[in-house]
Amino acid sequence: MNLNEKDTKKYILITLIIMFIGSVALAWYMSSNMHTDVSKERFRLTKIYKKIKDETYAYDKVKGKQIYMNLCMRCHKADGTGSGMYPPLLNSKSPIIADPAKIIAVMVHGLQGPIIRGVITYSGAMPGFKRVETTDLTHVLNYVRTELNTFEDIIPHILVIEAKIDTITRATPYREADLITTKN
Ligand code: HEC
């Protein structure tokens, strides 16, 4: 082996080592960054949680409707009748709307079809709204339950925050079968 060949091998080896260290460092950096995002968000929500724990939440129908028009109307229609691949929310027999724990979960993380409603199978997907503030989420889901349907109980804000904290690392929408029912 002449000197040149030896040098080339040395350089290749050094380059490989540098690439290896680089990728380990990058992976570490990315995972620690993700971790910081989650713990920051958990901290932020826990602070709000503690603050509102003793507060009484008042459902605001006007706000609920406003948020519905901003976030939900484009798929479920202004009057909640839905269309095509979007199920109706008005006078719905949906077991999701009937169950506070289920509708909260779907609001936060979304829903992946198929779901069967009457004779129709909906095979779409709804995005979650975890970036929307929890008070707004609470107003809109109370709007869906009490104005578009005939439920009379108001879902408290605290349940939405709890659900958000408990599922903070979740990144995918729910399938209907995975939804956990409200414990009685
Ligand atoms: C981008 C379109 C889109 C938007 C925006 C949207 N949804 Fe949906 N939603 C869907 C689809 C699609 C489904 C059905 C998913 C499936 O096929 O399983 C659905 C399902 C639902 C269900 C379950 C219905 C049932 O029969 O069980 C509820 C409740 C719901 N949406 C509420 C809302 C609310 C409240 C908003 C606004 C905050 C909203 N959605 C915004 C597309 C949307």
Boltz pocket constraint, residues with backbone or C-beta under 6 A from the ligand:
constraints:
  - pocket:
      binder: B
      contacts: [[A, 67], [A, 68], [A, 71], [A, 72], [A, 73], [A, 74], [A, 75], [A, 76], [A, 85], [A, 86], [A, 87], [A, 88], [A, 89], [A, 92], [A, 94], [A, 95], [A, 96], [A, 97], [A, 103], [A, 106], [A, 111], [A, 112], [A, 113], [A, 114], [A, 115], [A, 117], [A, 122], [A, 123], [A, 124], [A, 125], [A, 126], [A, 127], [A, 129], [A, 140], [A, 141], [A, 144]]
      max_distance: 6.0
